[in-house]
Amino acid sequence: MEFRVNEKEKEKIDRAISKSGLKQSEYLRQRALGYEPKAAMPDAFFTCCEQLDRVTRQPFSKEVNDAALAMLQKMNKVLTEGGD
């Protein structure tokens, strides 16, 4: 199956494919079938989560733990929804 896109469309599609972590054919198949592939989380996200988890397990104040949890939730929202 072939189709044409202009350069801007190709760049946009390539960025979306890259964010999804899927192979090009799988990404395009899912889109053609009406699915919206989710962005794959980068390894750095999981490293940060593990480090924050270790920090919040130590005997810190509730405020520090709440701030760390809020930061994790914000990171998750930015990475999954593109919001800030």
ABEGO torsion letter per residue (X at the ends): XBBBBBAAAAAAAAAAAAAAGBBAAAAAAAAAAGBBBBBBBBAAAAAAAAAAAAAAABBBBAAAAAAAAAAAAAAAAAAAAGBX
